[in-house]
């Protein structure tokens, strides 16, 4: 996955997208006993990517920042 800085959209390879579409189809079949076609699963993936993924991405960035900040503070504690 890549996040394009210009438009802020996530980019996936064809293989990644196909795997995610298949995972969505598997989920609907196993959890809801519904068969979801490729187009419907791809549209759901697009919705998730555009509307929900940025929230998860931003949470990951914030968590990484907090973790690194704490480690930098730990590093300062070993000064002589």
C-alpha positions as CSV (number, residue, x, y, z in Angstrom):
1,X,0.0,0.0,0.0
2,X,1.1,3.5,-0.7
3,X,-0.4,6.8,0.4
4,X,-0.1,9.4,-2.3
5,X,0.8,12.7,-0.7
6,X,-0.8,14.8,-3.4
7,X,-4.4,13.7,-3.1
8,X,-4.2,11.7,0.1
9,X,-5.6,8.6,-1.4
10,X,-4.3,5.1,-0.7
11,X,-3.0,3.1,-3.6
12,X,-2.9,-0.7,-3.8
13,X,-1.3,-3.0,-6.3
14,X,-3.6,-5.2,-8.4
15,X,-2.7,-8.2,-6.3
16,X,-3.5,-6.4,-3.0
17,X,-6.8,-5.1,-4.3
18,X,-7.8,-8.6,-5.6
19,X,-6.9,-10.1,-2.2
20,X,-9.0,-7.6,-0.3
21,X,-12.0,-8.0,-2.7
22,X,-11.8,-11.7,-2.1
23,X,-11.6,-11.2,1.7
24,X,-14.7,-9.1,1.6
25,X,-16.5,-11.7,-0.5
26,X,-15.4,-14.4,1.9
27,X,-16.6,-12.4,4.9
28,X,-20.0,-11.8,3.4
29,X,-20.4,-15.5,2.5
30,X,-19.2,-16.8,5.9
31,X,-20.8,-14.2,8.2
32,X,-23.9,-13.2,6.3
33,X,-24.5,-16.1,4.0
34,X,-24.6,-13.7,1.1
35,X,-22.8,-14.0,-2.2
36,X,-21.2,-10.7,-3.1
37,X,-20.0,-10.1,-6.7
38,X,-16.7,-8.6,-7.6
39,X,-18.2,-5.2,-8.4
40,X,-20.1,-4.9,-5.2
41,X,-17.0,-6.0,-3.2
42,X,-14.8,-3.6,-5.1
43,X,-17.2,-0.7,-4.4
44,X,-17.3,-1.6,-0.7
45,X,-13.5,-1.7,-0.7
46,X,-13.4,1.7,-2.4
47,X,-15.8,3.1,0.3
48,X,-13.7,1.7,3.1
49,X,-10.5,3.0,1.6
50,X,-11.9,6.5,1.0
51,X,-14.0,7.0,4.1
52,X,-12.6,4.8,6.9
53,X,-9.0,4.0,6.1
54,X,-7.8,7.6,6.7
55,X,-9.0,7.3,10.3
56,X,-7.1,4.1,10.9
57,X,-4.0,5.5,9.2
58,X,-4.1,8.7,11.3
59,X,-4.5,6.7,14.5
60,X,-1.4,4.6,13.5
61,X,0.6,7.8,12.8
62,X,-0.4,9.2,16.2
63,X,0.4,6.0,18.0
64,X,3.8,5.8,16.3
65,X,4.5,9.4,17.2
66,X,3.6,8.8,20.8
67,X,5.7,5.6,21.0
68,X,8.7,7.3,19.4
69,X,8.3,10.4,21.7
70,X,8.3,8.1,24.8
71,X,11.4,6.3,23.5
72,X,13.2,9.6,22.9
73,X,12.4,10.6,26.5
74,X,13.9,7.3,27.6
75,X,17.0,8.0,25.6
76,X,17.5,11.3,27.3
77,X,17.4,9.6,30.7
78,X,20.7,7.8,30.1
79,X,22.7,11.0,29.8
80,X,25.8,11.2,32.0
